Amino acid sequence: MIEIFKKDDKLCKQFVASLLAENNAECILEILFDCTDKVAQANVSRLVRYLLCRLKVLEKEDLLNGTTEAITEKSVEDGKEVIKEHLLPKAISAKFINVLLFHL
């Protein structure tokens, strides 16, 4: 799979973004932290390491500048709609690392 990602930088970004969009990469986190199959863990960790290293290079400017984007979150608390705005890093790699750190 790494060979495929080496051919297309845009695909790296799209893949990690889709992992984050789908339950904050829960499927990857389960394999990394809870899976008893050590071969699967090693392969997934190798893939994640490659993707993060590649994205770090691609998103260098956003990471160095600390570029953020505003995310609006709507929820219902005590029967009232509550709107909260959060600032998140623009860099997909930083978002993914934040998710990883949160689950440690």
C-alpha positions as CSV (number, residue, x, y, z in Angstrom):
1,M,0.0,0.0,0.0
2,I,2.9,2.3,0.7
3,E,4.0,1.9,-2.9
4,I,0.6,3.2,-4.0
5,F,0.9,6.2,-1.7
6,K,4.4,7.0,-3.0
7,K,2.9,7.7,-6.5
8,D,0.3,10.3,-5.4
9,D,0.7,12.9,-2.6
10,K,-3.0,13.9,-2.9
11,L,-4.0,10.3,-2.2
12,C,-2.1,10.4,1.1
13,K,-4.0,13.5,2.2
14,Q,-7.4,12.1,1.1
15,F,-6.8,8.7,2.8
16,V,-5.8,10.2,6.2
17,A,-8.7,12.8,5.9
18,S,-11.1,10.0,5.2
19,L,-9.8,8.0,8.2
20,L,-10.4,11.1,10.4
21,A,-13.9,11.7,9.0
22,E,-14.8,8.1,9.7
23,N,-15.1,8.0,13.5
24,N,-11.8,9.8,14.1
25,A,-9.8,6.9,12.7
26,E,-11.2,4.4,15.2
27,C,-10.6,1.4,13.0
28,I,-6.9,2.2,12.8
29,L,-6.6,3.0,16.5
30,E,-8.2,-0.3,17.4
31,I,-5.6,-2.2,15.4
32,L,-2.7,-0.1,16.8
33,F,-3.8,-0.2,20.5
34,D,-6.1,-3.2,21.0
35,C,-5.3,-5.8,18.3
36,T,-3.7,-9.1,19.5
37,D,-2.3,-9.8,16.0
38,K,1.2,-8.4,16.2
39,V,1.8,-8.7,12.4
40,A,-1.3,-6.5,11.7
41,Q,-0.1,-4.0,14.3
42,A,3.3,-3.8,12.7
43,N,1.9,-3.4,9.2
44,V,-0.6,-0.7,10.2
45,S,2.0,1.2,12.3
46,R,4.4,1.1,9.3
47,L,1.7,2.6,7.1
48,V,0.7,5.2,9.6
49,R,4.4,6.2,10.1
50,Y,4.9,6.5,6.3
51,L,1.7,8.6,5.9
52,L,2.6,11.0,8.8
53,C,6.1,11.4,7.6
54,R,4.9,12.2,4.0
55,L,2.2,14.5,5.2
56,K,4.7,16.4,7.4
57,V,6.7,17.2,4.3
58,L,3.6,18.1,2.3
59,E,2.1,20.3,5.0
60,K,5.3,21.9,6.2
61,E,4.1,25.5,5.8
62,D,0.9,24.9,7.6
63,L,2.7,23.1,10.4
64,L,5.4,25.8,10.8
65,N,2.9,28.7,10.7
66,G,0.5,27.0,13.1
67,T,-2.4,27.5,10.6
68,T,-5.8,26.7,12.1
69,E,-9.3,26.4,10.8
70,A,-12.6,27.1,12.7
71,I,-14.9,24.1,13.1
72,T,-18.5,24.6,14.2
73,E,-20.1,21.9,16.3
74,K,-23.8,21.8,17.0
75,S,-25.3,19.8,19.9
76,V,-28.3,19.7,22.1
77,E,-27.9,20.2,25.8
78,D,-30.9,20.4,28.2
79,G,-33.2,20.7,25.2
80,K,-31.4,23.7,23.7
81,E,-29.3,23.8,20.7
82,V,-25.7,24.7,21.5
83,I,-23.2,25.9,18.9
84,K,-19.6,25.7,19.8
85,E,-16.7,26.8,17.6
86,H,-13.3,25.1,17.9
87,L,-10.0,26.0,16.3
88,L,-8.2,22.9,14.9
89,P,-4.9,22.6,13.0
90,K,-5.3,22.9,9.3
91,A,-2.7,20.2,8.7
92,I,-4.2,16.8,8.5
93,S,-1.1,15.3,10.0
94,A,-1.5,17.4,13.1
95,K,-5.1,16.5,13.4
96,F,-4.2,12.8,13.2
97,I,-1.4,13.1,15.8
98,N,-3.9,14.9,18.1
99,V,-6.3,12.0,17.8
100,L,-3.5,9.5,18.5
101,L,-2.4,11.5,21.6
102,F,-5.9,11.7,22.9
103,H,-6.2,7.9,22.8
104,L,-3.0,7.3,24.8
